[in-house]
């Protein structure tokens, strides 16, 4: 067992720059074994409000820290991740149910995000504006104050840090509420890195909790903005509360992303892309390839290749076995996935592979003959299910891909890049990939969707300066002017 899990500085604790004893505790269950892996504090609504007040007090001094000093702290935090790479990767794999390479990916990406934040802290934040010769006029970006971050269970390290790091770099304090199923990956591992680096007490608070804790974060008067990643249903509630309280909000929500495969596509490459886009992390990814739209002339061949891949992909405990897929996050999610598969078969779809499970391990599944009106076509599954839909023309493919309230990702595969781009340009999505599948993110790109996938605010890359600051216009004169009255 790892030293960190043995030491468990978070056991029964919340974090405000120090480990504070919580009034409520909860076991963290390892999905692969269904056994407790550790125990952490659980925040009540009052705990969240206290954290927001403490963050507001700490933010004023943090905003005044020179940029070069901020930058150095982020670089040191990234070094901590490098130094503890293997241990942190295994903790993430065990807590989230992902394979070890998925845990390694999260650690690498978060280290990159921290180094990007180090650079962001040094960037110019304003413009000198044209004005009268005897006056200086400029616009500058200044911190919002306290940012609330609510992150999900699937890629918690990345999906929390991608907001926490730039928000801190730009002079804000952050109160982070990770999913209570993954509090280590969603908050406490970053706390260890920031603590090691020497970040001031109070500017980063970790308060894992349930819906009441999230509601308190959205209601807290100290919080100027909430960055939320999660389901569309929960995102609507967050958006409603933030709107009522006149708070800025960034919503990164669910998706039903289409991967379109044209008849001239290389079948081996296409099948590889489908498998990755649908089975990566058991399909528990917002930008998963939720609809595989295949030209009818190659559908049978692709289905056969997908069924073969699905039948040979090993499923098991990622911490102890060489597997491609681990467990789903909990029993409720597993039963939802299975009910969608069963409903599709009853409605006329054909089960080509999978469709069964043991404990939380759901076998990679292939459904062919999926049509609009089936839950497998309409709903975000969040499980390892490839839903194959056929089309005859480019226009039909576009119509099928856009027959959804979501607008997160889309992809088109064809050696005819011009044709693929023409199709892609008609998909109403925030993330578009030509000759790739839909699961892509590089940390320095704007990430977000439209429609039921988000409010188009976006996070990461060129979005960060706008997202976590607000404009302030400043004018300066050597003496006040004399006005007519």
C-alpha positions in Angstrom: 0.0 0.0 0.0 1.3 3.5 -0.8 2.7 5.7 1.9 0.2 8.4 1.1 -2.7 6.1 1.7 -1.2 4.9 4.9 -0.5 8.4 6.1 -3.9 9.7 4.8 -3.5 13.4 6.0 -7.1 13.9 4.7 -8.6 11.2 7.0 -11.7 12.8 8.5 -10.4 16.2 7.4 -11.2 19.2 5.2 -8.5 21.4 3.8 -8.0 25.2 4.1 -4.2 25.3 3.9 -4.2 23.1 6.9 -6.0 19.8 7.6 -9.1 20.6 9.6 -11.2 18.0 11.4 -14.6 17.6 9.8 -17.9 17.1 11.7 -18.8 14.4 9.1 -16.7 11.6 7.6 -17.3 9.1 4.8 -15.5 6.1 3.4 -14.1 6.4 -0.1 -15.0 3.1 -1.9 -12.7 1.6 -4.5 -15.0 0.7 -7.4 -12.9 -2.4 -8.4 -13.1 -4.0 -5.0 -16.1 -2.3 -3.4 -14.0 -1.9 -0.3 -13.0 1.3 1.5 -9.7 2.8 0.2 -9.6 5.7 2.7 -11.8 8.0 4.6 -12.2 11.8 4.3 -14.2 14.6 5.7 -17.5 15.6 4.2 -18.5 19.2 4.2 -21.8 20.5 5.3 -23.4 23.7 3.9 -22.0 25.6 6.9 -18.5 24.2 6.3 -18.7 25.5 2.8 -19.8 29.0 3.9 -16.9 29.1 6.4 -14.5 28.1 3.7 -15.8 30.8 1.4 -15.4 33.5 4.1 -11.8 32.3 4.9 -11.0 32.3 1.2 -12.2 35.9 0.8 -10.0 37.0 3.6 -6.9 35.2 2.2 -7.5 36.4 -1.4 -6.7 40.1 -0.7 -3.1 39.3 0.3 -2.7 36.6 -2.4 -3.7 39.1 -5.2 -0.9 41.4 -4.1 1.8 38.7 -4.3 4.2 39.6 -7.2 3.6 37.6 -10.4 7.1 36.1 -10.4 6.5 34.7 -6.9 3.2 33.2 -8.0 4.8 31.6 -11.0 7.6 30.0 -8.9 5.0 28.4 -6.6 3.2 26.8 -9.5 6.4 25.4 -10.9 7.3 23.9 -7.6 3.8 22.3 -7.3 4.3 20.7 -10.7 7.6 19.3 -9.5 5.8 17.6 -6.6 3.7 15.7 -9.1 6.7 14.6 -11.1 8.5 13.4 -7.9 5.4 11.4 -6.8 4.2 10.4 -10.2 3.8 6.6 -9.7 2.2 6.8 -6.3 -0.3 9.5 -7.4 -1.1 7.6 -10.6 -2.0 4.5 -8.7 -4.2 6.4 -6.2 -6.1 7.9 -9.1 -6.5 4.5 -10.7 -7.8 3.0 -7.6 -10.2 5.8 -6.6 -11.7 6.5 -10.0 -11.7 2.9 -11.3 -9.5 3.9 -14.3 -6.6 1.9 -15.7 -3.2 3.0 -14.5 -2.3 4.8 -17.8 -5.4 6.9 -17.2 -4.1 7.8 -13.8 -0.7 8.6 -15.3 -2.4 10.8 -17.9 -4.1 12.8 -15.2 -0.9 13.4 -13.3 1.0 14.5 -16.4 -1.8 16.8 -17.6 -2.2 18.4 -14.2 1.6 19.1 -14.1 1.2 20.7 -17.5 -1.8 22.8 -16.3 0.3 24.0 -13.3 3.1 25.0 -15.6 0.7 26.8 -17.9 -0.6 28.6 -14.8 3.0 29.6 -14.0 3.2 31.3 -17.4 -0.3 32.8 -17.1 0.7 34.6 -13.9 3.4 36.4 -15.9 1.2 37.5 -18.8 0.1 41.1 -19.5 -3.4 41.7 -18.3 -4.5 45.0 -20.0 -4.5 47.5 -22.7 -3.6 51.2 -23.0 -6.6 52.9 -24.6 -6.6 55.9 -27.0 -7.7 59.1 -25.2 -6.9 62.8 -24.7 -3.2 63.8 -24.6 -3.4 65.0 -21.0 -5.1 61.8 -19.7 -4.1 58.2 -19.4 -6.7 55.6 -20.0 -6.3 51.9 -19.7 -8.3 48.7 -19.2 -7.0 46.0 -16.9 -8.1 42.6 -15.9 -8.4 42.1 -12.2 -9.3 39.1 -10.1 -13.0 38.2 -9.5 -12.2 37.3 -5.8 -13.4 33.9 -4.8 -14.0 31.2 -7.4 -16.1 28.1 -6.6 -15.1 24.9 -8.5 -17.3 21.9 -8.6 -15.8 18.8 -10.2 -17.1 15.3 -11.2 -15.9 11.8 -10.6 -14.6 10.7 -14.0 -11.3 12.8 -14.5 -11.3 14.7 -11.2 -7.7 15.7 -11.1 -7.7 17.4 -14.5 -11.3 18.7 -14.4 -10.7 20.5 -11.1 -7.2 21.7 -11.6 -8.0 23.2 -15.1 -10.1 25.8 -13.2 -8.2 25.9 -9.9 -4.8 26.7 -11.3 -5.6 29.6 -13.7 -8.0 31.1 -11.2 -5.2 31.1 -8.6 -2.6 32.4 -11.1 -4.8 35.4 -11.8 -5.1 36.3 -8.1 -8.3 34.6 -7.0 -8.8 32.3 -4.1 -10.6 29.0 -4.8 -13.1 26.9 -2.9 -13.2 23.4 -4.5 -16.0 20.9 -4.0 -15.0 17.6 -5.5 -17.4 14.7 -5.9 -17.4 12.8 -2.6 -16.8 9.6 -4.5 -13.4 10.9 -5.6 -12.2 13.5 -3.0 -8.6 12.6 -3.1 -8.2 12.9 -6.9 -10.6 15.8 -7.1 -9.1 18.0 -4.4 -6.7 16.5 -1.8 -3.9 15.5 -4.2 -3.7 19.0 -5.5 -3.7 20.3 -1.9 -0.6 18.2 -1.2 1.1 19.7 -4.2 0.2 23.3 -3.3 1.1 22.7 0.3 4.5 21.4 -0.7 5.1 24.4 -2.9 4.3 26.8 -0.1 1.1 28.4 -1.3 -0.4 30.7 1.4 -3.0 29.3 3.8 -6.6 29.9 2.9 -6.4 30.6 -0.8 -7.2 26.9 -1.7 -10.0 25.2 0.2 -11.2 21.7 -0.4 -14.7 20.8 0.8 -16.0 17.5 -0.6 -19.7 17.2 -0.2 -23.1 16.4 -1.5 -25.7 18.5 -3.2 -26.3 20.8 -0.2 -22.6 21.7 -0.2 -22.7 22.5 -3.9 -25.8 24.6 -3.4 -24.1 26.5 -0.6 -21.1 27.2 -2.8 -23.4 28.7 -5.4 -25.3 30.8 -2.8 -22.3 32.1 -0.8 -22.1 35.8 -1.1 -18.3 35.7 -1.2 -18.2 33.6 -4.3 -18.1 35.7 -7.5 -18.0 32.8 -10.0 -18.7 29.1 -10.1 -16.9 26.8 -12.6 -19.0 23.6 -12.8 -18.2 20.3 -14.6 -20.9 17.6 -14.4 -24.2 16.4 -15.6 -26.6 18.7 -17.6 -29.3 18.2 -15.0 -27.0 19.4 -12.2 -25.6 22.1 -14.4 -29.1 23.6 -14.9 -29.5 23.9 -11.2 -26.0 25.5 -10.8 -26.8 27.9 -13.6 -30.2 28.9 -12.2 -28.7 29.6 -8.7 -25.8 31.5 -10.0 -28.0 33.5 -12.3 -30.4 34.4 -9.5 -27.4 35.6 -7.4 -25.8 37.5 -10.4 -22.7 35.3 -10.3 -20.6 34.5 -13.3 -20.8 30.8 -14.2 -18.9 28.4 -16.5 -20.8 25.2 -17.3 -19.1 22.2 -18.9 -21.8 19.6 -19.1 -22.8 16.3 -20.7 -22.7 15.3 -24.4 -23.9 13.0 -27.0 -21.1 13.4 -29.4 -21.2 11.9 -32.9 -18.3 10.2 -34.7 -19.1 10.2 -38.4 -17.3 7.6 -40.6 -17.5 8.1 -44.3 -17.5 5.2 -46.8 -13.9 5.9 -47.9 -12.4 5.6 -44.4 -9.7 3.1 -43.6 -11.7 0.4 -41.6 -8.9 -0.6 -39.3 -8.2 3.0 -38.3 -11.9 3.7 -38.0 -12.5 0.8 -35.7 -9.6 1.8 -33.6 -11.0 5.3 -33.3 -14.5 4.0 -32.4 -13.1 1.7 -29.7 -11.0 4.5 -28.1 -13.8 7.1 -28.3 -16.4 4.8 -26.8 -14.5 2.6 -24.3 -11.8 4.9 -22.9 -12.4 5.0 -19.1 -15.4 2.8 -19.6 -17.1 5.5 -21.6 -17.4 7.7 -18.6 -16.3 10.8 -20.4 -18.5 13.8 -21.4 -17.0 13.9 -24.9 -17.2 10.1 -25.5 -18.3 9.0 -29.0 -21.9 8.5 -28.0 -23.1 8.0 -31.6 -21.1 6.2 -34.2 -22.6 7.2 -37.6 -21.3 4.9 -40.3 -22.0 4.9 -44.0 -24.3 2.0 -44.8 -21.9 0.6 -47.4 -19.2 -0.2 -44.8 -21.4 -0.7 -41.7 -21.3 -4.5 -41.7 -17.6 -4.6 -41.9 -17.1 -2.0 -39.2 -19.6 -3.7 -36.9 -17.7 -7.0 -37.3 -14.4 -5.4 -36.4 -16.0 -3.6 -33.4 -17.5 -6.8 -32.1 -14.2 -8.6 -32.4 -12.4 -5.7 -30.5 -15.1 -5.6 -27.8 -14.9 -9.4 -27.2 -11.1 -9.3 -26.8 -10.7 -6.1 -24.6 -10.0 -7.3 -21.0 -12.0 -6.0 -18.2 -10.9 -6.1 -14.5 -9.3 -4.5 -11.6 -6.9 -1.9 -13.1 -4.7 -1.7 -10.0 -3.9 -5.5 -10.0 -4.4 -6.7 -13.6 -3.4 -5.7 -17.2 -6.8 -4.6 -18.4 -8.3 -2.2 -20.9 -11.4 -1.3 -18.9 -12.0 -1.0 -15.2 -15.2 -0.8 -13.3 -18.0 1.8 -13.6 -18.1 4.2 -10.7 -21.1 2.8 -8.8 -24.1 0.4 -9.0 -26.6 3.1 -9.9 -24.6 4.1 -13.0 -24.1 0.4 -14.0 -27.8 -0.3 -13.8 -28.6 2.8 -15.9 -26.1 1.7 -18.6 -27.6 -1.8 -18.6 -31.2 -0.5 -18.8 -30.3 1.6 -21.8 -28.8 -1.5 -23.6 -31.8 -3.7 -22.7 -34.2 -1.0 -23.9 -32.4 -0.7 -27.2 -32.5 -4.4 -27.9 -36.2 -4.5 -27.0 -36.7 -1.6 -29.5 -35.1 -3.4 -32.3 -31.3 -2.8 -32.0 -29.0 -5.8 -32.2 -26.6 -6.7 -29.5 -23.3 -7.6 -31.4 -21.1 -7.9 -28.3 -21.1 -7.4 -24.5 -24.3 -6.3 -22.8 -23.4 -8.2 -19.6 -21.6 -7.4 -16.3 -20.1 -8.7 -13.1 -20.1 -6.5 -10.0 -19.3 -3.1 -11.5 -17.4 -4.4 -14.5 -19.5 -3.9 -17.6 -18.2 -5.6 -20.8 -17.5 -3.5 -23.8 -20.7 -3.5 -25.8 -21.7 -3.0 -29.4 -25.2 -2.2 -30.5 -26.1 -2.0 -34.2 -29.3 -0.9 -35.8 -29.7 2.0 -33.3 -32.3 4.6 -34.4 -33.7 7.9 -33.3 -36.2 7.4 -30.5 -34.2 4.7 -28.8 -32.6 5.7 -25.4 -29.2 4.5 -26.8 -29.5 7.2 -29.6 -31.0 10.0 -27.5 -29.4 9.8 -24.1 -25.9 10.2 -22.8 -25.0 6.6 -21.7 -21.7 7.2 -19.8 -20.8 3.6 -20.2 -18.8 1.4 -22.6 -21.4 1.1 -25.3 -20.8 1.7 -29.0 -24.1 2.7 -30.7 -23.9 2.1 -34.4 -26.2 4.2 -36.6 -26.1 4.0 -40.4 -26.6 6.7 -43.0 -26.8 6.9 -46.8 -25.8 10.5 -47.5 -23.7 13.3 -46.0 -26.9 15.3 -45.4 -28.4 12.4 -43.5 -25.3 12.1 -41.4 -25.4 15.8 -40.5 -29.1 15.5 -39.7 -28.5 12.5 -37.4 -25.5 14.2 -35.7 -27.4 17.3 -35.0 -30.6 15.6 -33.7 -29.7 16.3 -30.1 -29.9 19.0 -27.5 -26.2 18.6 -26.8 -23.3 20.4 -28.5 -20.0 19.3 -27.0 -17.9 17.4 -29.6 -18.0 16.0 -33.1 -15.7 14.2 -35.4 -15.5 13.1 -39.0 -13.2 10.4 -40.5 -12.3 10.4 -44.2 -9.2 10.7 -46.4 -11.2 13.4 -48.2 -10.3 16.2 -45.7 -12.2 18.9 -47.6 -15.4 16.8 -47.5 -14.9 16.0 -43.9 -14.4 19.6 -43.0 -17.6 20.6 -44.9 -19.6 18.1 -42.8 -17.8 19.2 -39.6 -18.6 22.8 -40.3 -22.3 22.0 -40.0 -22.1 20.4 -36.6 -23.1 22.7 -33.8 -20.3 21.8 -31.3 -17.6 23.4 -29.2 -15.0 20.7 -30.1 -14.5 19.5 -33.7 -12.0 16.9 -34.9 -11.3 15.9 -38.4 -9.8 12.4 -38.8 -9.9 11.6 -35.1 -12.4 10.5 -32.5 -14.2 12.8 -30.1 -12.2 12.3 -26.9 -9.5 15.0 -27.1 -8.1 17.6 -24.8 -4.7 19.3 -24.7 -4.9 21.7 -21.7 -4.1 24.8 -23.8 -7.2 24.6 -25.9 -10.6 26.3 -25.2 -12.8 23.5 -23.9 -16.6 23.8 -23.7 -19.8 23.1 -25.6 -23.1 24.8 -26.4 -26.7 23.8 -26.0 -27.2 21.3 -23.2 -23.4 20.7 -23.1 -22.7 24.1 -21.6 -23.1 27.8 -21.8 -20.3 28.4 -24.2 -18.1 30.0 -21.6 -15.4 27.5 -21.9 -12.3 26.8 -19.8 -8.6 26.5 -20.5 -6.2 28.1 -22.9 -7.2 31.5 -24.3 -10.4 31.5 -22.2 -8.7 31.6 -18.8 -7.9 35.3 -18.6 -11.5 36.3 -19.6 -13.1 33.6 -17.4 -11.4 34.3 -14.0 -11.1 38.1 -14.1 -13.2 41.1 -15.0 -12.4 44.3 -16.8 -11.7 47.5 -14.9 -11.4 50.8 -16.8 -9.0 53.3 -15.3 -8.3 56.9 -16.2 -5.6 59.2 -14.7 -5.3 63.0 -15.0 -2.7 65.2 -13.4 -5.4 67.4 -11.9 -9.2 67.3 -11.8 -10.8 69.3 -14.7 -13.2 72.2 -14.2 -16.7 71.3 -15.4 -19.5 73.8 -16.5 -21.4 73.3 -13.2 
